[in-house]
Amino acid sequence: MSAADLDRVSPSKRPDLTPSGRQRWSELLFVHWTFPIEAVRPLVPADIELDPWDGRMYVGLVPFRMFGIRPWWLPRVMALDFLELNCRTYVHHRGRPAVWFFSLEASSWLAVEAARMGWSLPYHHAEMSVAREGAHVTYASRRIGSEARFAASYDVGAELGPSVPGTLQHFLLERYLLLSRRGSRIYEGQVHHTPYPAHAARIGEMSQSLLTAAGLPLVGEPPATVHFSPGVDVEVFGPWPVS
């Protein structure tokens, strides 16, 4: 199935299942660059299809806050709050559009270990900070034991509203499935939330080495797109083996 034929709306519907966890994602910045397909193809398992837009692969860095992270059975008082930053691209498998993570940084060592064990995701423990004054935000991350870093200051702009299917904004932001690999098997997880209330955003200063740490070419151009969202409440389902 080609990327143009994918159903990009059905994955946003809530599964009729008990969620494996609940959480809130807050103050998300979506910064995307484009790369040639041939630069990304070796970094994603061969049995997972790439999902390009207009012949180019989009790769994003998404720093944000995580609140109330807990499995469904754990009382809210025992939930975790921490900072997270993911490096991701867009793929599809068996006709379902999804996210493939090159790396995920988290300020909680416990969250890193739990996600590596339960989801087989490439989490890394990092020293992280965020500060906000009005519409101005600064965010920094340094992976412990590595030179992989991210630092940015940005300003939140005008409200854009929920993303419209068929637009680039929807393609990048409204992703509800994630894939991971455990041994020879591919696993799929799903999240459910209301559509992101999206805003424009403007980068002031930014430096990062997460893209090259993932194996991508050195970035010499400014980001192709920048978006912000104040956040959403999220239910998490899975993961399940799909192959």
C-alpha positions in Angstrom: 0.0 0.0 0.0 1.3 3.4 -0.9 1.5 6.3 1.6 -1.1 8.2 -0.4 -3.7 5.4 0.2 -3.3 5.2 4.0 -6.3 5.8 6.3 -5.0 8.6 8.6 -8.2 9.2 10.5 -9.2 5.7 11.9 -6.1 5.4 14.2 -7.4 8.5 16.1 -10.5 6.6 17.2 -10.4 5.2 20.7 -10.0 1.4 21.0 -12.8 -0.3 22.9 -10.3 -1.6 25.4 -9.0 -0.8 28.9 -6.0 1.5 28.6 -2.7 0.3 29.8 -1.9 3.8 31.1 -2.9 7.4 31.4 -0.9 10.6 31.2 -0.9 14.2 30.2 1.4 15.7 27.5 2.0 19.5 28.0 3.7 22.3 26.2 4.8 20.4 23.2 7.2 21.9 20.6 7.2 20.1 17.2 10.4 21.0 15.2 10.7 19.2 11.8 13.4 19.0 9.2 13.3 17.2 5.9 15.8 14.6 4.6 16.1 12.5 1.4 14.4 9.2 1.6 17.8 7.4 1.1 19.2 9.1 4.3 16.4 7.7 6.5 15.9 4.3 4.9 18.9 2.6 6.5 17.8 3.8 10.0 14.4 2.1 10.0 13.9 -1.7 9.9 13.5 -3.0 6.3 10.1 -4.5 7.0 8.6 -1.2 8.0 7.6 1.2 5.2 8.7 4.8 5.2 5.9 7.5 5.1 7.3 10.5 3.1 5.5 13.7 2.3 6.0 15.2 -1.1 9.0 12.9 -1.7 10.9 13.9 1.4 11.1 12.3 4.9 10.2 14.5 7.9 12.2 14.0 11.1 11.1 15.8 14.2 12.4 16.7 17.6 9.5 17.1 20.1 10.4 18.4 23.6 7.5 18.5 26.2 6.4 17.9 29.7 4.9 14.7 31.0 2.5 14.7 33.9 0.7 11.9 35.8 2.4 9.0 34.0 1.0 5.7 35.4 -0.4 2.3 34.5 -4.2 2.1 34.7 -4.1 0.3 38.1 -1.7 2.7 39.9 -3.2 5.5 42.1 -2.6 9.0 40.7 -0.6 9.9 43.8 2.1 7.5 42.7 2.3 8.8 39.1 5.5 10.2 37.6 6.1 13.8 36.3 9.1 14.4 34.1 10.5 16.0 31.0 10.7 14.1 27.7 12.2 14.8 24.2 11.8 12.4 21.3 13.5 12.2 17.9 11.1 10.6 15.4 10.1 10.0 11.8 7.0 8.7 10.1 6.3 5.2 8.8 3.5 2.7 8.1 3.1 -1.0 8.6 0.3 -3.2 7.3 -1.6 -0.1 6.1 -1.4 1.8 9.4 0.5 5.1 9.7 2.8 5.3 12.7 5.8 6.9 14.4 9.2 5.4 14.5 11.5 6.7 17.3 15.2 7.1 16.8 15.6 8.1 20.4 13.7 9.4 23.5 15.2 11.4 26.3 13.6 11.5 29.8 14.6 13.2 33.0 13.3 10.2 35.1 15.6 7.2 35.3 12.6 5.1 36.4 10.6 6.1 33.4 13.5 5.2 31.1 13.9 1.7 32.6 10.2 1.0 32.5 9.8 2.1 28.9 12.8 0.2 27.7 11.5 -3.0 29.5 7.8 -2.6 28.7 7.8 -1.0 25.2 11.3 -1.8 23.8 11.8 1.9 23.0 15.2 3.5 22.8 14.9 5.7 25.9 17.9 7.5 27.4 18.3 9.2 30.8 19.1 12.9 30.4 19.6 16.1 32.5 16.7 18.3 31.3 15.2 21.7 32.2 12.4 23.9 31.0 11.3 27.4 31.9 8.4 29.6 30.6 7.7 33.3 30.9 4.5 34.2 29.2 4.9 33.1 25.5 8.6 32.6 25.8 10.0 29.1 26.5 13.5 27.7 27.0 14.2 24.0 27.0 17.5 22.1 27.4 18.5 18.4 27.4 21.8 16.6 27.8 21.9 12.8 27.5 23.9 11.4 30.4 27.1 9.8 29.3 26.8 11.2 25.7 27.3 14.3 23.7 23.7 14.2 22.4 22.2 17.5 23.4 19.3 19.9 22.6 18.8 23.5 23.6 16.2 25.9 22.3 14.4 29.1 23.1 11.1 29.8 21.3 8.0 31.9 21.4 4.5 30.6 21.1 2.5 32.3 18.4 -1.1 32.5 17.1 -3.6 29.7 17.5 -3.9 27.5 14.4 -6.7 25.2 15.6 -7.1 21.5 15.2 -5.3 20.0 12.2 -7.3 19.3 9.0 -6.8 15.8 7.5 -4.9 16.0 4.3 -2.6 18.9 5.4 1.0 18.7 6.4 0.1 19.9 9.9 -2.2 16.9 10.3 0.4 14.5 8.8 3.0 15.6 11.3 1.0 16.2 14.5 -1.9 13.7 14.5 -0.1 10.4 14.9 -1.7 7.9 17.2 0.3 4.7 16.5 3.9 3.9 17.4 6.1 0.9 16.4 9.0 -0.8 18.1 11.0 -3.9 17.6 11.6 -6.7 20.2 13.8 -9.3 18.8 12.4 -10.4 15.4 8.9 -9.1 16.2 7.3 -5.7 15.6 5.1 -4.3 18.3 2.4 -1.6 17.9 1.1 0.8 20.6 -1.7 3.3 20.3 -2.5 6.5 22.1 -5.9 8.3 22.2 -6.4 12.0 22.8 -8.4 14.9 21.4 -6.8 16.6 18.4 -3.8 18.8 19.3 -4.8 22.4 19.8 -2.0 23.7 17.5 -0.2 27.1 17.6 2.4 28.6 15.4 5.8 29.0 17.1 9.0 30.9 16.3 12.5 29.6 17.2 14.8 32.1 18.7 18.0 30.1 19.3 18.5 26.4 18.9 21.4 23.9 19.0 21.2 20.2 18.8 23.1 17.0 18.1 20.3 14.5 18.4 19.8 14.1 14.7 23.4 13.2 14.0 23.4 10.9 17.0 20.6 9.1 15.3 22.7 8.6 12.2 21.2 11.4 10.1 23.3 13.9 8.0 24.4 17.1 9.6 21.6 19.7 9.4 22.7 22.9 7.6 19.3 24.5 7.1 16.6 25.9 9.5 13.6 23.7 10.4 11.0 23.1 7.7 8.1 23.5 10.1 7.6 24.5 13.8 4.4 24.0 15.8 3.4 24.2 19.4 0.6 22.7 21.4 -0.4 23.5 25.0 -1.2 19.8 25.5 -3.7 16.9 25.7 -4.8 14.2 28.1 -3.7 10.8 26.8 -4.8 7.2 27.1 -2.2 4.6 26.2 -3.0 1.1 24.8 -0.7 -1.8 24.1 1.9 -2.7 23.0 0.8 -5.7 20.9 2.9 -7.9 18.6 1.8 -7.3 14.9 4.3 -9.5 13.1 
